[in-house]
Amino acid sequence: MGFINEYKDVQAHGNTMLRVIHTNDKKHMATSLEQYERHLGLQHHKIIRIDPKYTNEPHETQKPAVAQLSLGKTQLILLFQLSATVRCTIFDNFLVDPRYTFVGFSINRDKTRLKHVKLEVTNFIDIQKEWRVPETTKELDSLADVACMLIDDYYKDMKEKITDEEHRCWGSLPLSKRHIGYAAKDAYTTYEIWNRITLT
């Protein structure tokens, strides 16, 4: 059964609010991607945040349950429920469009798991490998570390907003409001980080 759920009141941080669409409807996804492409056509840096969340299976067989897409706070954030839809060719083609730069954070496992369902992302940049928090003492920065440095101190405890148990439920419907909020902030912050790095 197809669904389209819209959330207009997801707080990113401070007064920054996000509009989120959670759907498994292929027609709606196609329309949303057309809007993305129109927006990207006007941008010099054609950046898209993509991040899959996974089904609750052993790591070697996990499949993407939800794909998060973001073009920043002025555009809607798409949460495409892959675990509850048939294949969407328009989405597949969007991911391999060479005009776009897709960004993620710690993407090696994402690439492997996407291959489980024959999905590929062209021009996929791993922010964790490309940029470090100045004077860090960690071997690798977390998304929260970088978001706190470049966006807002609010993100110091971003990873504490959802539990390990909740992380196992991305393939279960309906997703909770906490899942929606977490996914939206995750998508927004990663896009915003790479956009700021690119602009500066």
C-alpha positions as CSV (number, residue, x, y, z in Angstrom):
1,M,0.0,0.0,0.0
2,G,1.4,3.4,-1.0
3,F,1.8,6.2,1.5
4,I,2.9,9.8,1.5
5,N,3.5,11.4,4.9
6,E,4.5,15.0,5.2
7,Y,6.1,16.7,8.3
8,K,6.5,20.5,8.3
9,D,7.8,21.0,11.9
10,V,11.0,19.0,12.2
11,Q,13.5,21.1,14.1
12,A,17.1,20.9,12.8
13,H,18.5,23.3,15.4
14,G,17.5,26.7,16.8
15,N,15.0,28.3,14.5
16,T,15.9,26.1,11.5
17,M,12.9,24.0,10.6
18,L,12.8,21.2,8.0
19,R,10.1,20.0,5.7
20,V,10.2,16.2,5.3
21,I,8.3,13.8,3.0
22,H,8.4,10.1,3.9
23,T,7.0,7.9,1.1
24,N,7.1,4.7,-0.7
25,D,5.1,6.0,-3.6
26,K,7.0,5.9,-6.9
27,K,5.0,8.6,-8.6
28,H,5.5,11.0,-5.7
29,M,9.2,10.1,-5.6
30,A,9.5,10.8,-9.3
31,T,7.8,14.2,-8.9
32,S,10.0,15.1,-6.0
33,L,13.2,14.1,-7.9
34,E,12.0,16.4,-10.8
35,Q,11.8,19.2,-8.3
36,Y,15.3,18.4,-7.1
37,E,16.6,18.4,-10.6
38,R,15.1,21.8,-11.4
39,H,16.7,23.2,-8.2
40,L,20.1,21.5,-9.0
41,G,20.0,22.9,-12.5
42,L,20.3,26.4,-10.9
43,Q,23.2,25.4,-8.6
44,H,26.9,25.7,-9.4
45,H,27.7,22.9,-7.0
46,K,25.2,20.1,-7.5
47,I,25.3,18.5,-4.1
48,I,22.9,15.8,-2.8
49,R,23.1,14.2,0.6
50,I,22.3,10.5,0.4
51,D,22.3,8.0,3.3
52,P,20.7,4.6,3.5
53,K,19.3,3.2,6.7
54,Y,19.1,-0.6,6.8
55,T,16.9,-3.6,7.5
56,N,17.4,-5.5,10.7
57,E,19.4,-8.4,9.4
58,P,23.0,-9.6,9.8
59,H,25.5,-7.1,8.4
60,E,26.5,-9.3,5.4
61,T,22.8,-9.5,4.2
62,Q,21.5,-6.1,5.3
63,K,19.6,-4.2,2.6
64,P,18.6,-0.5,2.4
65,A,15.3,0.2,4.2
66,V,15.2,4.0,3.8
67,A,17.1,6.3,1.6
68,Q,17.6,9.9,2.9
69,L,18.0,12.7,0.4
70,S,18.6,16.3,1.1
71,L,19.5,19.5,-0.8
72,G,19.6,21.7,2.3
73,K,17.1,23.5,4.5
74,T,15.2,25.3,1.7
75,Q,14.2,22.1,-0.1
76,L,12.2,19.2,1.2
77,I,14.0,16.2,2.7
78,L,13.0,12.9,1.1
79,L,12.9,9.7,3.0
80,F,12.2,7.0,0.4
81,Q,11.0,3.7,2.0
82,L,12.9,1.2,-0.2
83,S,11.8,-1.7,1.9
84,A,8.1,-1.1,1.1
85,T,8.1,-0.4,-2.6
86,V,9.0,-2.0,-5.9
87,R,12.0,-0.9,-7.9
88,C,12.0,2.8,-8.9
89,T,13.9,3.2,-12.1
90,I,13.8,7.0,-11.9
91,F,15.4,6.9,-8.5
92,D,18.1,4.4,-9.7
93,N,18.9,6.7,-12.6
94,F,19.1,9.7,-10.4
95,L,21.8,8.0,-8.3
96,V,24.1,7.4,-11.3
97,D,23.6,10.8,-12.9
98,P,27.2,12.1,-13.5
99,R,26.1,15.8,-13.1
100,Y,25.6,15.3,-9.4
101,T,27.9,15.0,-6.4
102,F,26.4,12.7,-3.7
103,V,27.9,13.1,-0.2
104,G,27.8,10.8,2.8
105,F,29.7,10.1,6.0
106,S,31.6,6.9,6.4
107,I,30.3,5.4,3.2
108,N,32.2,2.1,2.7
109,R,29.5,-0.1,4.2
110,D,26.9,1.9,2.4
111,K,28.4,1.1,-1.0
112,T,28.6,-2.6,-0.1
113,R,25.0,-2.8,1.2
114,L,23.6,-0.9,-1.8
115,K,25.2,-3.5,-4.0
116,H,23.1,-6.1,-2.3
117,V,20.1,-4.6,-4.1
118,K,22.0,-3.6,-7.2
119,L,22.0,0.1,-6.4
120,E,25.0,2.2,-7.3
121,V,25.8,5.9,-6.5
122,T,28.1,7.8,-8.9
123,N,30.3,10.6,-7.6
124,F,30.0,9.4,-4.0
125,I,32.2,11.5,-1.6
126,D,33.0,10.4,1.9
127,I,33.2,13.6,4.1
128,Q,34.9,11.6,6.9
129,K,37.9,11.0,4.5
130,E,37.9,14.5,3.0
131,W,37.7,16.8,6.0
132,R,38.9,16.8,9.6
133,V,38.0,18.9,12.6
134,P,41.1,21.1,13.2
135,E,43.3,20.0,16.1
136,T,41.2,16.9,16.6
137,T,42.7,14.1,18.8
138,K,40.5,11.4,17.3
139,E,41.5,9.0,14.6
140,L,38.3,9.7,12.8
141,D,35.7,12.5,13.4
142,S,32.0,11.6,13.8
143,L,29.2,13.3,12.0
144,A,28.3,15.0,15.3
145,D,31.9,16.3,15.7
146,V,31.9,17.9,12.3
147,A,28.3,19.2,12.5
148,C,29.1,20.8,15.9
149,M,32.2,22.5,14.4
150,L,30.6,23.7,11.2
151,I,26.9,24.1,11.9
152,D,25.8,24.4,15.6
153,D,26.8,23.2,19.1
154,Y,23.4,21.6,19.2
155,Y,24.8,18.6,17.4
156,K,27.2,17.6,20.2
157,D,24.7,15.0,21.3
158,M,23.0,14.3,18.0
159,K,23.8,10.6,18.1
160,E,22.0,10.3,21.5
161,K,18.7,11.1,19.9
162,I,17.9,7.5,18.8
163,T,18.7,4.2,20.5
164,D,20.4,1.1,19.1
165,E,17.0,-0.7,19.3
166,E,15.4,2.0,17.3
167,H,18.1,1.8,14.7
168,R,17.0,-1.8,14.1
169,C,13.5,-0.6,13.1
170,W,14.1,1.3,9.8
171,G,12.3,-1.5,7.8
172,S,9.3,-1.4,10.1
173,L,6.3,0.8,9.4
174,P,5.1,3.2,10.4
175,L,8.4,5.0,11.4
176,S,8.1,6.9,14.6
177,K,8.4,10.7,14.8
178,R,11.8,10.2,16.4
179,H,13.0,8.2,13.4
180,I,11.7,10.9,11.1
181,G,13.4,13.6,13.1
182,Y,16.7,11.7,13.3
183,A,16.8,10.9,9.6
184,A,15.9,14.5,8.6
185,K,18.7,16.0,10.8
186,D,21.2,13.4,9.6
187,A,20.4,14.3,6.0
188,Y,20.3,18.1,6.6
189,T,23.6,18.2,8.5
190,T,25.6,16.2,6.1
191,Y,24.4,18.2,3.1
192,E,25.1,21.5,5.0
193,I,28.6,20.4,6.0
194,W,29.7,19.6,2.5
195,N,28.0,22.7,1.1
196,R,29.9,24.9,3.6
197,I,33.2,23.1,2.9
198,T,32.7,23.5,-0.8
199,L,31.8,27.2,-0.6
200,T,34.8,28.0,1.6
